[in-house]
Amino acid sequence: MDTFGLRKAGLKATLPRLRILEILERNADRHMSAEDVYRALLEAGDDVGLATVYRVLTQFESAGIVQRHNFDGSHAVFEMDRGEHHDHMVCLDNGEVLEFMDEEIERRQHEIAAAHGFELEGHSLVLYVRKPKPPRQR
């Protein structure tokens, strides 16, 4: 997304918005918290306050540029909204977020909704995972 994309989303192309958008796009394989974005701005030498980062991320969410997730119930993380559905796995040991898409899971969710007399409009699936511990040696 560029200056035109921001304007198309109804947002003026200010320097903080452009810099935050650039950081999110450069880290598209990660789910970043506002604090992560803020740290990246500081490391790049940008003078943008944390309150501005929160405000811009909220504006981006409202404009459909990013998606907000609260995986662990404590702090929000953001990812670029590419318009493609996927689900998430969150590692309980290190907080790593993995994306996945499974056609069988998608099909079953539609079937379950239909079996209860509903039409599925959307969903969010998060699996909380942990690597198995190796067996103890005797």
N, CA and C atoms as a LAMMPS dump frame, in Angstrom:
ITEM: TIMESTEP
0
ITEM: NUMBER OF ATOMS
414
ITEM: BOX BOUNDS ff ff ff
-5.0000000000000000e+02 5.0000000000000000e+02
-5.0000000000000000e+02 5.0000000000000000e+02
-5.0000000000000000e+02 5.0000000000000000e+02
ITEM: ATOMS id mol type element x y z
1 1 1 N 0.848 -1.165 0
2 1 2 C 0 0 0
3 1 3 C 0.901 1.237 0
4 2 1 N 0.414 2.28 -0.618
5 2 2 C 1.202 3.498 -0.72
6 2 3 C 0.341 4.693 -0.337
7 3 1 N 0.814 5.878 -0.689
8 3 2 C 0.089 7.112 -0.396
9 3 3 C -1.321 7.045 -0.951
10 4 1 N -1.441 6.565 -2.194
11 4 2 C -2.76 6.453 -2.817
12 4 3 C -3.648 5.483 -2.047
13 5 1 N -3.061 4.381 -1.598
14 5 2 C -3.828 3.391 -0.84
15 5 3 C -4.367 3.946 0.461
16 6 1 N -3.569 4.76 1.134
17 6 2 C -4.039 5.396 2.37
18 6 3 C -5.195 6.34 2.072
19 7 1 N -5.037 7.166 1.033
20 7 2 C -6.109 8.113 0.68
21 7 3 C -7.376 7.365 0.295
22 8 1 N -7.205 6.271 -0.431
23 8 2 C -8.357 5.46 -0.835
24 8 3 C -9.077 4.896 0.391
25 9 1 N -8.317 4.629 1.459
26 9 2 C -8.895 4.12 2.708
27 9 3 C -9.466 5.258 3.554
28 10 1 N -9.378 6.49 3.049
29 10 2 C -9.934 7.625 3.763
30 10 3 C -8.983 8.266 4.758
31 11 1 N -7.687 7.982 4.632
32 11 2 C -6.69 8.512 5.562
33 11 3 C -5.692 9.394 4.816
34 12 1 N -5.351 10.52 5.423
35 12 2 C -4.303 11.362 4.861
36 12 3 C -2.96 10.643 4.992
37 13 1 N -2.104 10.861 4.027
38 13 2 C -0.8 10.198 4.022
39 13 3 C 0.199 11.015 4.837
40 14 1 N 0.086 10.939 6.162
41 14 2 C 1.023 11.631 7.039
42 14 3 C 2.287 10.796 7.184
43 15 1 N 3.364 11.439 7.603
44 15 2 C 4.63 10.719 7.774
45 15 3 C 4.509 9.574 8.789
46 16 1 N 3.894 9.794 9.974
47 16 2 C 3.765 8.662 10.904
48 16 3 C 2.979 7.487 10.305
49 17 1 N 1.901 7.773 9.587
50 17 2 C 1.122 6.692 8.968
51 17 3 C 1.956 5.942 7.94
52 18 1 N 2.68 6.682 7.12
53 18 2 C 3.508 6.041 6.094
54 18 3 C 4.605 5.189 6.715
55 19 1 N 5.241 5.694 7.761
56 19 2 C 6.326 4.946 8.413
57 19 3 C 5.786 3.688 9.092
58 20 1 N 4.642 3.799 9.775
59 20 2 C 4.045 2.638 10.45
60 20 3 C 3.614 1.607 9.418
61 21 1 N 3.02 2.066 8.334
62 21 2 C 2.62 1.161 7.258
63 21 3 C 3.836 0.447 6.674
64 22 1 N 4.915 1.17 6.478
65 22 2 C 6.148 0.587 5.947
66 22 3 C 6.681 -0.509 6.884
67 23 1 N 6.66 -0.256 8.165
68 23 2 C 7.141 -1.244 9.135
69 23 3 C 6.264 -2.485 9.117
70 24 1 N 4.952 -2.299 9.071
71 24 2 C 4.038 -3.451 9.031
72 24 3 C 4.243 -4.267 7.763
73 25 1 N 4.421 -3.597 6.64
74 25 2 C 4.623 -4.318 5.381
75 25 3 C 5.968 -5.041 5.353
76 26 1 N 6.992 -4.409 5.929
77 26 2 C 8.322 -5.033 5.974
78 26 3 C 8.324 -6.26 6.884
79 27 1 N 7.424 -6.286 7.853
80 27 2 C 7.338 -7.393 8.806
81 27 3 C 6.044 -8.181 8.597
82 28 1 N 5.638 -8.331 7.354
83 28 2 C 4.353 -8.958 7.036
84 28 3 C 4.259 -10.399 7.516
85 29 1 N 5.396 -11.031 7.781
86 29 2 C 5.38 -12.412 8.262
87 29 3 C 5.232 -12.489 9.78
88 30 1 N 5.121 -11.333 10.445
89 30 2 C 4.993 -11.287 11.907
90 30 3 C 3.68 -10.638 12.308
91 31 1 N 3.276 -10.925 13.521
92 31 2 C 2.157 -10.243 14.157
93 31 3 C 2.793 -9.301 15.176
94 32 1 N 2.667 -8.003 14.955
95 32 2 C 3.385 -7.021 15.759
96 32 3 C 2.449 -6.298 16.721
97 33 1 N 2.92 -6.108 17.946
98 33 2 C 2.191 -5.288 18.908
99 33 3 C 2.5 -3.822 18.618
100 34 1 N 1.732 -2.923 19.217
101 34 2 C 2.021 -1.494 19.079
102 34 3 C 3.422 -1.196 19.599
103 35 1 N 3.803 -1.88 20.669
104 35 2 C 5.139 -1.68 21.232
105 35 3 C 6.226 -2.144 20.265
106 36 1 N 5.98 -3.252 19.542
107 36 2 C 6.94 -3.725 18.537
108 36 3 C 7.123 -2.675 17.44
109 37 1 N 6.006 -2.108 16.985
110 37 2 C 6.057 -1.077 15.94
111 37 3 C 6.805 0.139 16.466
112 38 1 N 6.501 0.535 17.689
113 38 2 C 7.156 1.691 18.308
114 38 3 C 8.671 1.484 18.397
115 39 1 N 9.09 0.293 18.853
116 39 2 C 10.525 -0.011 18.944
117 39 3 C 11.195 0.055 17.559
118 40 1 N 10.501 -0.474 16.548
119 40 2 C 11.054 -0.436 15.191
120 40 3 C 11.201 1.006 14.699
121 41 1 N 10.248 1.857 15.048
122 41 2 C 10.339 3.271 14.678
123 41 3 C 11.534 3.932 15.358
124 42 1 N 11.693 3.645 16.659
125 42 2 C 12.828 4.217 17.397
126 42 3 C 14.154 3.76 16.805
127 43 1 N 14.248 2.459 16.477
128 43 2 C 15.484 1.917 15.903
129 43 3 C 15.806 2.556 14.555
130 44 1 N 14.747 2.96 13.838
131 44 2 C 14.946 3.593 12.531
132 44 3 C 15.198 5.095 12.665
133 45 1 N 15.162 5.604 13.902
134 45 2 C 15.421 7.025 14.128
135 45 3 C 14.211 7.92 13.946
136 46 1 N 13.025 7.336 13.893
137 46 2 C 11.8 8.116 13.731
138 46 3 C 11.322 8.628 15.077
139 47 1 N 10.856 9.861 15.1
140 47 2 C 10.364 10.486 16.325
141 47 3 C 8.836 10.426 16.333
142 48 1 N 8.304 9.243 16.657
143 48 2 C 6.861 9.031 16.724
144 48 3 C 6.554 8.454 18.097
145 49 1 N 5.59 9.038 18.785
146 49 2 C 5.255 8.593 20.127
147 49 3 C 4.416 7.326 20.13
148 50 1 N 4.445 6.634 21.249
149 50 2 C 3.676 5.392 21.388
150 50 3 C 2.178 5.657 21.238
151 51 1 N 1.686 6.782 21.767
152 51 2 C 0.258 7.11 21.629
153 51 3 C -0.122 7.271 20.16
154 52 1 N 0.77 7.839 19.365
155 52 2 C 0.515 7.984 17.926
156 52 3 C 0.452 6.617 17.263
157 53 1 N 1.342 5.713 17.664
158 53 2 C 1.34 4.359 17.092
159 53 3 C -0.001 3.684 17.375
160 54 1 N -0.477 3.757 18.632
161 54 2 C -1.77 3.169 18.971
162 54 3 C -2.887 3.796 18.14
163 55 1 N -2.881 5.112 18.024
164 55 2 C -3.936 5.818 17.283
165 55 3 C -3.935 5.406 15.807
166 56 1 N -2.739 5.358 15.206
167 56 2 C -2.64 4.998 13.791
168 56 3 C -3.066 3.544 13.57
169 57 1 N -2.659 2.646 14.445
170 57 2 C -3.062 1.242 14.291
171 57 3 C -4.582 1.094 14.395
172 58 1 N -5.203 1.846 15.288
173 58 2 C -6.672 1.818 15.416
174 58 3 C -7.313 2.369 14.138
175 59 1 N -6.749 3.431 13.58
176 59 2 C -7.257 3.98 12.322
177 59 3 C -7.094 2.97 11.191
178 60 1 N -5.938 2.3 11.146
179 60 2 C -5.7 1.283 10.122
180 60 3 C -6.697 0.137 10.255
181 61 1 N -6.998 -0.251 11.486
182 61 2 C -7.975 -1.323 11.697
183 61 3 C -9.346 -0.892 11.184
184 62 1 N -9.767 0.308 11.536
185 62 2 C -11.072 0.813 11.089
186 62 3 C -11.153 0.912 9.568
187 63 1 N -10.023 1.203 8.927
188 63 2 C -9.978 1.346 7.472
189 63 3 C -9.796 0.002 6.762
190 64 1 N -9.629 -1.092 7.523
191 64 2 C -9.463 -2.407 6.915
192 64 3 C -8.058 -2.676 6.405
193 65 1 N -7.091 -1.906 6.887
194 65 2 C -5.701 -2.098 6.448
195 65 3 C -5.021 -3.179 7.271
196 66 1 N -5.338 -3.234 8.561
197 66 2 C -4.772 -4.253 9.442
198 66 3 C -5.887 -4.985 10.166
199 67 1 N -5.541 -6.151 10.68
200 67 2 C -6.423 -6.908 11.566
201 67 3 C -5.795 -6.933 12.948
202 68 1 N -6.64 -6.777 13.954
203 68 2 C -6.192 -6.833 15.347
204 68 3 C -6.548 -8.21 15.901
205 69 1 N -5.619 -8.78 16.664
206 69 2 C -5.863 -10.051 17.343
207 69 3 C -5.468 -9.911 18.805
208 70 1 N -6.237 -10.521 19.673
209 70 2 C -5.899 -10.605 21.1
210 70 3 C -5.779 -12.086 21.438
211 71 1 N -4.672 -12.686 21.076
212 71 2 C -4.522 -14.122 21.229
213 71 3 C -4.478 -14.569 22.679
214 72 1 N -3.718 -13.885 23.495
215 72 2 C -3.579 -14.348 24.876
216 72 3 C -4.444 -13.554 25.837
217 73 1 N -5.297 -12.699 25.312
218 73 2 C -6.194 -11.927 26.153
219 73 3 C -5.554 -10.727 26.806
220 74 1 N -4.245 -10.523 26.614
221 74 2 C -3.61 -9.404 27.296
222 74 3 C -3.329 -8.24 26.347
223 75 1 N -2.47 -8.42 25.365
224 75 2 C -2.169 -7.301 24.478
225 75 3 C -2.492 -7.663 23.038
226 76 1 N -2.818 -6.637 22.28
227 76 2 C -3.202 -6.833 20.891
228 76 3 C -1.973 -6.919 20.003
229 77 1 N -2.089 -7.711 18.953
230 77 2 C -1.09 -7.74 17.896
231 77 3 C -1.812 -7.476 16.58
232 78 1 N -1.056 -6.983 15.609
233 78 2 C -1.635 -6.563 14.339
234 78 3 C -0.929 -7.255 13.189
235 79 1 N -1.693 -7.477 12.13
236 79 2 C -1.127 -8 10.894
237 79 3 C -1.821 -7.305 9.733
238 80 1 N -1.123 -7.185 8.622
239 80 2 C -1.707 -6.586 7.433
240 80 3 C -2.903 -7.43 6.998
241 81 1 N -3.987 -6.778 6.621
242 81 2 C -5.174 -7.478 6.137
243 81 3 C -5.048 -7.647 4.635
244 82 1 N -4.671 -8.836 4.217
245 82 2 C -4.485 -9.134 2.793
246 82 3 C -5.76 -9.673 2.143
247 83 1 N -6.834 -9.776 2.924
248 83 2 C -8.092 -10.236 2.379
249 83 3 C -8.198 -11.74 2.22
250 84 1 N -7.175 -12.461 2.647
251 84 2 C -7.189 -13.924 2.53
252 84 3 C -7.376 -14.509 3.926
253 85 1 N -8.34 -15.399 4.066
254 85 2 C -8.611 -15.993 5.368
255 85 3 C -7.524 -16.993 5.753
256 86 1 N -7.187 -16.98 7.03
257 86 2 C -6.301 -17.996 7.593
258 86 3 C -6.582 -18.077 9.083
259 87 1 N -6.147 -19.146 9.693
260 87 2 C -6.306 -19.346 11.127
261 87 3 C -4.926 -19.264 11.778
262 88 1 N -4.904 -19.362 13.098
263 88 2 C -3.648 -19.158 13.821
264 88 3 C -3.389 -20.249 14.852
265 89 1 N -2.105 -20.499 15.08
266 89 2 C -1.638 -21.301 16.211
267 89 3 C -0.709 -20.406 17.014
268 90 1 N -0.879 -20.418 18.328
269 90 2 C -0.039 -19.612 19.204
270 90 3 C 0.71 -20.548 20.129
271 91 1 N 2.038 -20.47 20.104
272 91 2 C 2.859 -21.308 20.977
273 91 3 C 2.819 -20.739 22.39
274 92 1 N 2.411 -21.561 23.344
275 92 2 C 2.313 -21.123 24.73
276 92 3 C 3.678 -20.933 25.389
277 93 1 N 4.715 -21.526 24.812
278 93 2 C 6.054 -21.417 25.394
279 93 3 C 6.761 -20.123 25.008
280 94 1 N 6.645 -19.713 23.738
281 94 2 C 7.407 -18.539 23.298
282 94 3 C 6.558 -17.447 22.649
283 95 1 N 5.246 -17.644 22.54
284 95 2 C 4.369 -16.624 21.978
285 95 3 C 4.376 -16.548 20.463
286 96 1 N 5.142 -17.427 19.808
287 96 2 C 5.198 -17.413 18.347
288 96 3 C 3.804 -17.645 17.769
289 97 1 N 3.467 -16.894 16.731
290 97 2 C 2.174 -17.026 16.056
291 97 3 C 2.422 -17.621 14.679
292 98 1 N 1.757 -18.739 14.406
293 98 2 C 1.871 -19.407 13.11
294 98 3 C 0.523 -19.336 12.409
295 99 1 N 0.549 -19.072 11.124
296 99 2 C -0.675 -19.031 10.335
297 99 3 C -0.831 -20.34 9.587
298 100 1 N -2.095 -20.76 9.424
299 100 2 C -2.347 -21.957 8.63
300 100 3 C -3.729 -21.872 7.997
301 101 1 N -3.916 -22.661 6.965
302 101 2 C -5.197 -22.758 6.276
303 101 3 C -5.453 -24.231 6.04
304 102 1 N -6.63 -24.708 6.432
305 102 2 C -6.973 -26.113 6.258
306 102 3 C -8.38 -26.201 5.675
307 103 1 N -8.483 -26.683 4.46
308 103 2 C -9.772 -26.765 3.761
309 103 3 C -10.778 -27.64 4.51
310 104 1 N -10.297 -28.713 5.124
311 104 2 C -11.195 -29.618 5.864
312 104 3 C -11.822 -28.902 7.059
313 105 1 N -11.023 -28.153 7.8
314 105 2 C -11.552 -27.389 8.936
315 105 3 C -12.559 -26.364 8.438
316 106 1 N -12.256 -25.682 7.351
317 106 2 C -13.174 -24.684 6.799
318 106 3 C -14.499 -25.334 6.398
319 107 1 N -14.418 -26.462 5.712
320 107 2 C -15.625 -27.166 5.271
321 107 3 C -16.47 -27.603 6.458
322 108 1 N -15.827 -28.175 7.483
323 108 2 C -16.55 -28.667 8.665
324 108 3 C -17.257 -27.536 9.41
325 109 1 N -16.625 -26.37 9.478
326 109 2 C -17.258 -25.248 10.175
327 109 3 C -18.551 -24.836 9.475
328 110 1 N -18.537 -24.83 8.16
329 110 2 C -19.756 -24.508 7.407
330 110 3 C -20.82 -25.581 7.648
331 111 1 N -20.399 -26.832 7.643
332 111 2 C -21.345 -27.933 7.889
333 111 3 C -21.958 -27.841 9.283
334 112 1 N -21.155 -27.549 10.281
335 112 2 C -21.643 -27.449 11.661
336 112 3 C -22.639 -26.311 11.791
337 113 1 N -22.326 -25.16 11.21
338 113 2 C -23.258 -24.027 11.26
339 113 3 C -24.574 -24.405 10.575
340 114 1 N -24.489 -25.047 9.397
341 114 2 C -25.686 -25.434 8.652
342 114 3 C -26.508 -26.466 9.428
343 115 1 N -25.836 -27.393 10.106
344 115 2 C -26.548 -28.417 10.885
345 115 3 C -27.354 -27.795 12.015
346 116 1 N -26.968 -26.615 12.449
347 116 2 C -27.694 -25.915 13.512
348 116 3 C -28.615 -24.832 12.958
349 117 1 N -28.794 -24.837 11.62
350 117 2 C -29.709 -23.898 10.996
351 117 3 C -29.132 -22.511 10.747
352 118 1 N -27.807 -22.421 10.66
353 118 2 C -27.172 -21.123 10.437
354 118 3 C -26.332 -21.142 9.171
355 119 1 N -26.011 -19.951 8.706
356 119 2 C -25.073 -19.778 7.614
357 119 3 C -23.844 -19.08 8.196
358 120 1 N -22.685 -19.657 8.001
359 120 2 C -21.452 -19.106 8.561
360 120 3 C -21.067 -17.821 7.835
361 121 1 N -20.934 -16.74 8.577
362 121 2 C -20.557 -15.439 8.018
363 121 3 C -19.082 -15.144 8.214
364 122 1 N -18.469 -15.743 9.2
365 122 2 C -17.06 -15.526 9.475
366 122 3 C -16.68 -16.285 10.729
367 123 1 N -15.404 -16.384 10.971
368 123 2 C -14.954 -17.071 12.182
369 123 3 C -13.498 -16.738 12.462
370 124 1 N -13.098 -17.06 13.665
371 124 2 C -11.716 -16.904 14.074
372 124 3 C -11.337 -18.159 14.846
373 125 1 N -10.334 -18.852 14.37
374 125 2 C -9.887 -20.069 15.025
375 125 3 C -8.449 -19.878 15.481
376 126 1 N -8.227 -20.068 16.767
377 126 2 C -6.885 -19.967 17.331
378 126 3 C -6.616 -21.243 18.103
379 127 1 N -5.54 -21.928 17.744
380 127 2 C -5.105 -23.111 18.468
381 127 3 C -3.933 -22.714 19.353
382 128 1 N -4.031 -23.022 20.628
383 128 2 C -2.933 -22.755 21.558
384 128 3 C -2.135 -24.036 21.683
385 129 1 N -0.862 -23.976 21.313
386 129 2 C -0.046 -25.191 21.166
387 129 3 C 1.224 -25.098 21.995
388 130 1 N 1.818 -26.255 22.17
389 130 2 C 3.098 -26.357 22.878
390 130 3 C 3.842 -27.54 22.27
391 131 1 N 5.149 -27.394 22.088
392 131 2 C 5.963 -28.515 21.596
393 131 3 C 5.969 -29.598 22.67
394 132 1 N 5.82 -30.854 22.275
395 132 2 C 5.859 -31.918 23.279
396 132 3 C 7.234 -32.012 23.936
397 133 1 N 7.215 -32.326 25.205
398 133 2 C 8.487 -32.496 25.927
399 133 3 C 9.061 -33.858 25.577
400 134 1 N 10.378 -33.923 25.408
401 134 2 C 10.984 -35.228 25.084
402 134 3 C 10.79 -36.183 26.271
403 135 1 N 10.642 -37.457 25.954
404 135 2 C 10.47 -38.438 27.039
405 135 3 C 11.696 -38.452 27.955
406 136 1 N 11.461 -38.686 29.211
407 136 2 C 12.558 -38.76 30.183
408 136 3 C 13.424 -39.992 29.934
409 137 1 N 14.708 -39.754 30.076
410 137 2 C 15.656 -40.865 29.947
411 137 3 C 15.831 -41.521 31.323
412 138 1 N 15.847 -42.847 31.352
413 138 2 C 16.038 -43.542 32.627
414 138 3 C 17.413 -44.054 32.738
